[in-house]
Amino acid sequence: MPSPRRNADGRPLAASASSSSSPGSPAHGGGGRFEFQSLLSSRAPGADPTCARLRASDSPVHRRGSFPLAGAGPSQAAPAPLPEEDRMDLNPSFLGIALRSLLAIDLWLSKKLGVCAGESSSWGSMRPLMKLLEISGHGIPWLLGTLYCLARSDSWAGREVLMNLLFALLLDLLLVALIKGLVRRRRPAHNQMDMFVTLSVDKYSFPSGHATRAALVSRFILNHLVLAIPLRVLVVLWAFIVGFSRVMLGRHNVTDVAFGFFLGYTQYSIVDYCWLSPHNVPVLFVLWNQQ
Ligand SMILES: CC(C)=CCC/C(C)=C/CC/C(C)=C/CC/C(C)=C/COP(=O)(O)O
């Protein structure tokens, strides 16, 4: 015969936690409802979304008035199907697994590369240089610089190029804001939000607006300015360094920047396709001439 369980003094336990929940005991409460409800009430209201769901009036307990597992005989109705969000996907698609793995690698790599995320980070002393790169790819200097050059330009060819650069920058702001607002991916947890002049959607990180702008502007410059080879190499390098600095600063995950480069590159193709000129939008250039 098994000996009774004893406490620290060696005295037998009158009612242990395990025996108190045996069927028929007060804690079990006929069908287990008492124990189930005491479990629920031991949590702070709203502390756990799972609890919240169990407490809800449409939970199996409330609906049928008894704990669904204990004492459920064949006469009792089968448990109601779980809501969609509670079902476990036992057969995730290959695409789902691939995406989740990519996301995990992305988060891990981005955290590892975020070496300038704070002053106390391993490369924290490089932070001022990274912030300088941040300003070099910010929307405000590019917009103001383009407007200034447009106002000073005295050739038609120059104006046409600058008008299209302005259109490209505005299109970029619009598309990035739209995608950020739709995707709503939070910036990495290690990011310090100390960027200068941001829009409300800039609390989101996908895609990186700096990466789109760097790719767009560098492709624009390479196609419309006659530059010596070393300068062309510098322009491409600048774009890549701006993108990489976003991850080092902890502002973005790697996929935000990678997609940003892709988007910026594609945006240039759109701008090139819709190229504004006195031939297709004469009104724009006539208005400008009248000023
Ligand atoms: C001057 C003209 C013609 C129009 C102004 C349009 C406008 C709303 C400009 C806002 C520029 C601005 C504040 C851009 C935000 C740039 C930024 C902080 C992007 C975030 O980059 P990310 O790489 O961190 O995603």
Ligand as a Chemical Component Dictionary entry (heavy atoms), coordinates in Angstrom:
data_LIG
# 
_chem_comp.id                   LIG 
_chem_comp.type                 NON-POLYMER 
_chem_comp.pdbx_formal_charge   0 
_chem_comp.three_letter_code    LIG 
# 
loop_
_chem_comp_atom.comp_id 
_chem_comp_atom.atom_id 
_chem_comp_atom.alt_atom_id 
_chem_comp_atom.type_symbol 
_chem_comp_atom.charge 
_chem_comp_atom.model_Cartn_x 
_chem_comp_atom.model_Cartn_y 
_chem_comp_atom.model_Cartn_z 
_chem_comp_atom.pdbx_ordinal 
LIG C1  C1  C 0 8.919  70.296 -50.253 1  
LIG C2  C2  C 0 7.790  69.615 -50.929 2  
LIG C3  C3  C 0 7.578  69.885 -52.380 3  
LIG C4  C4  C 0 6.968  68.769 -50.302 4  
LIG C5  C5  C 0 7.144  68.315 -48.915 5  
LIG C6  C6  C 0 6.507  66.990 -48.785 6  
LIG C7  C7  C 0 6.763  66.318 -47.498 7  
LIG C8  C8  C 0 5.578  65.826 -46.726 8  
LIG C9  C9  C 0 7.989  66.103 -47.025 9  
LIG C10 C10 C 0 8.323  65.336 -45.769 10 
LIG C11 C11 C 0 9.719  64.870 -45.813 11 
LIG C12 C12 C 0 10.023 63.936 -44.675 12 
LIG C13 C13 C 0 9.771  64.373 -43.285 13 
LIG C14 C14 C 0 10.475 62.735 -44.938 14 
LIG C15 C15 C 0 10.760 61.694 -43.893 15 
LIG C16 C16 C 0 12.056 61.019 -44.200 16 
LIG C17 C17 C 0 12.293 59.924 -43.214 17 
LIG C18 C18 C 0 12.645 60.254 -41.849 18 
LIG C19 C19 C 0 12.145 58.657 -43.609 19 
LIG C20 C20 C 0 12.356 57.485 -42.734 20 
LIG O1  O1  O 0 13.354 56.718 -43.320 21 
LIG P1  P1  P 0 13.585 55.222 -42.839 22 
LIG O2  O2  O 0 14.785 54.763 -43.612 23 
LIG O3  O3  O 0 13.854 55.259 -41.394 24 
LIG O4  O4  O 0 12.353 54.464 -43.200 25 
# 
loop_
_chem_comp_bond.comp_id 
_chem_comp_bond.atom_id_1 
_chem_comp_bond.atom_id_2 
_chem_comp_bond.value_order 
_chem_comp_bond.pdbx_ordinal 
LIG C1  C2  SING 1  
LIG C2  C3  SING 2  
LIG C2  C4  DOUB 3  
LIG C4  C5  SING 4  
LIG C5  C6  SING 5  
LIG C6  C7  SING 6  
LIG C7  C8  SING 7  
LIG C7  C9  DOUB 8  
LIG C9  C10 SING 9  
LIG C10 C11 SING 10 
LIG C11 C12 SING 11 
LIG C12 C13 SING 12 
LIG C12 C14 DOUB 13 
LIG C14 C15 SING 14 
LIG C15 C16 SING 15 
LIG C16 C17 SING 16 
LIG C17 C18 SING 17 
LIG C17 C19 DOUB 18 
LIG C19 C20 SING 19 
LIG C20 O1  SING 20 
LIG O1  P1  SING 21 
LIG P1  O2  DOUB 22 
LIG P1  O3  SING 23 
LIG P1  O4  SING 24 
# 
